[in-house]
Amino acid sequence: MKASWLVMILCGLLSGCGSGLPGRSAGQSGGDCPFSRNVTQVQLSLIDQQMAEGKYYSALASLDGLGDDSVRARLLRADLLRLLGHAQEAERLYLPLQQGCLEGPAQHGLALLYAERNDLARSVRHFRLAVAASPTDTGIRNDFGFVLLSLGHYQQARLQLMTALELAPEHQVAARNLWFLLLKEGEQVAADSLAHRFGWGEQDRRRFAVAAAHFQPLHRGTL
């Protein structure tokens, strides 16, 4: 099974995955790298809303309207181009951003891009660089955990997902990813405790149990 198909299947089961894998919002990441002074919070909020609704073309048009060429704007443009399937254009924008205040988000974007291309070894390398650059970024931790889970590296995935959930205790997607991992590992008591904490119903529990029983990882080799 190719990685792209597995990602689609798991994303459906896990109610989305940080990655797949969506982009960050216009107001997130790179706090030391501001947008241009003429960009207002209202404009950023509009782009955030459009991205949250999956209106990536509209978000890109809104970004074009800002007339901003700051590094934050370039990162956001790269994210949107990746989400729209323009991988080569996105990669060209991400690569120069690996140095400086946007290293973590840029490495994250590259990691997602390579995962979508099924270049899993390179994806994991960039995830490691992203975590090193932005160790408290819960989106990076969750997405890395998801990819490691997909590859069958359960202990490494647990580390990333537990970290994401401790940093952001209400992170629903990280919790669902961890729940799936616990079920796959046969840790029913821990999985039930997590489900109770988040108030997930019996139907969700049954669906995840069936999915975990049939899930086969893509790869168990050394990455």
C-alpha positions as CSV (number, residue, x, y, z in Angstrom):
1,M,0.0,0.0,0.0
2,K,1.4,3.4,-0.9
3,A,1.9,6.0,1.7
4,S,-0.6,8.4,0.1
5,W,-3.4,5.8,0.3
6,L,-2.5,5.0,3.9
7,V,-2.5,8.7,4.9
8,M,-6.0,9.1,3.4
9,I,-7.3,6.1,5.2
10,L,-5.9,7.0,8.6
11,C,-6.8,10.7,8.2
12,G,-10.4,9.6,7.8
13,L,-10.3,7.3,10.8
14,L,-8.5,9.8,13.0
15,S,-10.7,12.8,12.2
16,G,-7.9,14.6,10.4
17,C,-4.2,14.5,10.9
18,G,-2.0,17.4,11.4
19,S,-0.5,17.1,8.3
20,G,-2.1,15.9,5.4
21,L,-2.0,17.1,6.1
22,P,-3.2,20.8,6.6
23,G,-1.3,24.0,6.9
24,R,-0.7,26.3,9.8
25,S,-2.8,29.4,10.2
26,A,-1.6,32.8,9.1
27,G,-1.1,34.0,12.6
28,Q,0.9,31.0,13.8
29,S,4.6,30.1,13.8
30,G,7.6,32.3,13.5
31,G,6.7,34.8,16.1
32,D,10.1,36.6,15.6
33,C,9.4,36.9,11.9
34,P,6.6,39.5,11.5
35,F,4.5,40.2,8.4
36,S,5.0,43.6,6.8
37,R,3.8,46.6,8.8
38,N,0.9,47.3,6.5
39,V,-0.7,43.9,7.2
40,T,-3.5,44.0,9.7
41,Q,-4.8,41.3,12.1
42,V,-8.2,41.5,10.4
43,Q,-6.5,40.5,7.1
44,L,-4.7,37.6,8.8
45,S,-7.9,36.5,10.4
46,L,-9.6,36.3,7.1
47,I,-6.9,34.1,5.7
48,D,-7.1,31.9,8.8
49,Q,-10.8,31.5,8.4
50,Q,-10.5,30.6,4.7
51,M,-7.8,28.0,5.5
52,A,-9.9,26.5,8.3
53,E,-12.7,26.1,5.8
54,G,-10.5,24.5,3.2
55,K,-10.8,27.5,0.9
56,Y,-7.2,27.4,-0.1
57,Y,-7.6,29.2,-3.5
58,S,-9.5,32.0,-1.7
59,A,-6.8,32.2,1.0
60,L,-4.1,32.4,-1.7
61,A,-6.0,35.2,-3.4
62,S,-6.3,37.0,-0.1
63,L,-2.5,36.6,0.4
64,D,-1.8,38.0,-3.1
65,G,-3.9,41.0,-2.1
66,L,-1.7,41.8,0.8
67,G,1.2,42.5,-1.5
68,D,3.5,41.2,1.3
69,D,6.9,39.5,0.5
70,S,8.0,39.0,4.1
71,V,9.4,35.6,5.1
72,R,6.1,34.8,7.0
73,A,4.1,35.5,3.9
74,R,6.4,33.3,1.9
75,L,5.9,30.5,4.4
76,L,2.2,30.8,4.2
77,R,2.3,30.9,0.4
78,A,4.4,27.7,0.5
79,D,1.9,26.0,2.8
80,L,-1.0,27.0,0.5
81,L,0.8,25.9,-2.7
82,R,1.5,22.5,-1.0
83,L,-2.1,22.1,0.0
84,L,-3.1,22.9,-3.6
85,G,-0.8,20.3,-5.0
86,H,1.9,22.6,-6.4
87,A,4.7,20.6,-4.8
88,Q,7.6,22.0,-6.8
89,E,6.6,25.6,-6.3
90,A,6.1,25.0,-2.6
91,E,9.5,23.3,-2.2
92,R,11.2,26.2,-3.9
93,L,9.7,28.5,-1.3
94,Y,10.4,26.3,1.7
95,L,14.1,25.6,1.0
96,P,15.5,29.1,1.6
97,L,13.4,29.4,4.8
98,Q,15.3,26.5,6.5
99,Q,17.7,29.1,7.9
100,G,16.7,31.8,10.4
101,C,13.6,32.4,12.4
102,L,11.3,30.1,10.4
103,E,13.5,27.0,10.4
104,G,11.0,24.9,12.3
105,P,7.9,25.7,10.2
106,A,9.9,25.4,7.0
107,Q,11.3,22.0,8.0
108,H,7.7,21.0,8.9
109,G,6.4,22.0,5.5
110,L,9.2,20.1,3.8
111,A,8.5,17.0,5.9
112,L,4.8,17.1,5.0
113,L,5.6,17.6,1.3
114,Y,8.0,14.7,1.2
115,A,5.5,12.5,3.1
116,E,2.9,13.3,0.4
117,R,5.4,12.3,-2.3
118,N,6.0,9.0,-0.4
119,D,9.6,9.9,0.2
120,L,9.3,8.7,3.8
121,A,13.0,8.6,4.8
122,R,13.5,12.3,3.7
123,S,10.2,13.2,5.4
124,V,11.4,11.7,8.7
125,R,14.7,13.5,8.5
126,H,13.0,16.9,8.0
127,F,10.6,16.1,10.9
128,R,13.5,15.5,13.2
129,L,15.0,18.9,12.1
130,A,11.6,20.5,12.6
131,V,11.3,19.1,16.2
132,A,14.9,20.2,17.0
133,A,14.2,23.8,15.8
134,S,10.7,24.1,17.3
135,P,10.5,21.6,20.2
136,T,7.2,23.0,21.7
137,D,5.3,23.2,18.4
138,T,2.4,20.8,19.0
139,G,1.5,20.6,15.3
140,I,4.9,19.4,14.4
141,R,4.9,16.8,17.2
142,N,1.5,15.5,16.2
143,D,2.3,15.3,12.5
144,F,5.6,13.5,13.2
145,G,3.8,11.1,15.5
146,F,1.2,10.4,12.8
147,V,3.9,9.6,10.2
148,L,5.8,7.4,12.7
149,L,2.6,5.6,13.5
150,S,1.9,5.0,9.8
151,L,5.4,3.5,9.5
152,G,5.0,1.2,12.5
153,H,7.5,3.0,14.8
154,Y,5.1,2.9,17.7
155,Q,7.4,3.8,20.6
156,Q,8.8,6.9,18.7
157,A,5.2,7.8,17.7
158,R,4.1,7.6,21.3
159,L,6.9,10.0,22.4
160,Q,5.8,12.6,19.9
161,L,2.1,12.3,20.5
162,M,2.4,12.2,24.3
163,T,4.6,15.4,24.1
164,A,2.0,17.1,21.9
165,L,-0.8,16.2,24.3
166,E,1.1,17.4,27.3
167,L,1.9,20.6,25.6
168,A,-1.7,21.1,24.5
169,P,-4.0,19.0,26.7
170,E,-7.1,19.6,24.6
171,H,-5.4,18.7,21.3
172,Q,-8.1,16.5,19.8
173,V,-6.2,15.2,16.8
174,A,-3.1,14.2,18.8
175,A,-5.4,12.5,21.3
176,R,-7.1,10.5,18.5
177,N,-3.8,9.5,17.0
178,L,-2.6,8.4,20.5
179,W,-5.9,6.5,21.0
180,F,-5.4,4.6,17.8
181,L,-1.8,3.7,18.8
182,L,-2.9,2.5,22.2
183,L,-5.6,0.3,20.6
184,K,-3.1,-1.1,18.1
185,E,-0.7,-1.9,20.9
186,G,-3.5,-3.7,22.9
187,E,-3.5,-1.1,25.7
188,Q,-7.3,-1.2,26.2
189,V,-7.3,0.3,29.7
190,A,-5.2,3.3,28.7
191,A,-7.2,3.7,25.5
192,D,-10.5,3.7,27.4
193,S,-9.2,6.2,29.9
194,L,-8.2,8.6,27.1
195,A,-11.6,8.1,25.4
196,H,-13.4,8.9,28.7
197,R,-11.3,12.0,29.1
198,F,-12.4,13.3,25.8
199,G,-15.9,12.0,25.9
200,W,-15.7,9.9,22.8
201,G,-18.7,7.6,22.2
202,E,-19.1,3.9,21.9
203,Q,-19.4,4.1,18.1
204,D,-16.1,5.8,17.7
205,R,-14.5,3.2,20.0
206,R,-15.8,0.3,17.9
207,R,-14.7,1.9,14.7
208,F,-11.2,2.5,16.0
209,A,-10.9,-1.0,17.4
210,V,-11.8,-2.5,14.0
211,A,-9.3,-0.2,12.2
212,A,-6.5,-0.9,14.7
213,A,-7.0,-4.7,14.3
214,H,-6.7,-4.4,10.5
215,F,-4.0,-1.8,10.3
216,Q,-0.6,-2.8,8.9
217,P,2.3,-0.3,8.9
218,L,4.0,0.7,5.7
219,H,7.6,0.0,6.9
220,R,9.4,-1.2,10.0
221,G,13.0,-0.7,9.0
222,T,15.4,1.8,10.4
223,L,14.8,5.4,9.5
